[in-house]
């Protein structure tokens, strides 16, 4: 698929015109997301790659940030696209066609929107959005359940109502950077948190936060997830020894931990305040000398 997208993306779009393709679980969960992401992110003729060679330094490769596919199946190759107006226009028009083919299925369309949002975040700034794509994203904006990723994608593609929604969200959340790009970047933090969660946590806690029996606690309606953010950060940094063992994850950077914790505190029915990188840094400074996991009694005393 990746080779064909590079060689002749129109053939992939034609292939997607087969209605039976959209019934495939593989296509619905993974390939539709990937195609949308590729079309939204690739805007030039000279992509550059930054993947670390695992054969040369496998330790550095293991710790190198990467974006995983839905359900933690594989990862995306790191690359950045340059900008060429004709390539940008063609791929955005292809994206409009691809979106128009998608059946009226909320879960499937949300998966595609997730790919579009991730691709737009990776994409360079472009100076034109084809009318066909503006019409398509407006149609989804009006008919799909409103999510942050849909809002981000619609605002990034210039839909006035979505931009107004972004401005409303920013006014509620605050922030120093009031440029349009700053607003959109903050809104996309939810997607970055989701990707970091899938990369670091989903293997045990599962993509839906349901956990694994006798191995990883569920994150839905959890007292630790919904309670004190400093306790939650402490568990991630130093680990937890109780009914289940949580290994320390202090090697993850502060902003990634903040994104992960914000994601799990606002997903799967959880409703708790976001976590900032500054708060993670403060807790790290306070607990930096600790070398053993926290226990239930220790955390309960300060909860």
Secondary structure, 3 states (H helix, E strand, C coil): CHHHHHHCHHHHHHHHCCHHHHHCHHHHHHHHHHHHHHHHHCCCCCCEECCCCCCCCHHHHHHCCCCECHHHCCECCCEECCCCHHHHHHHHHHHHHHHHHCCCCHHHHHHHHHHHHHHHHHCCCCCCCCHHHHHHHHHHHHHCCCCHHHHHHHHHCCCHHHHHHHHHHHHHHCCCCCCHHHHHHHHCHHHHHHHHHHHHCHHHHCCCCCCECCCECCCCCCHHHHCCHHHHHHHHHHCEECCCEECCCCCCCHHHHHHHHHHHHCCCCCCCCCCCHHHHHHHHHHHCCCCCCEEHHHHHHHC
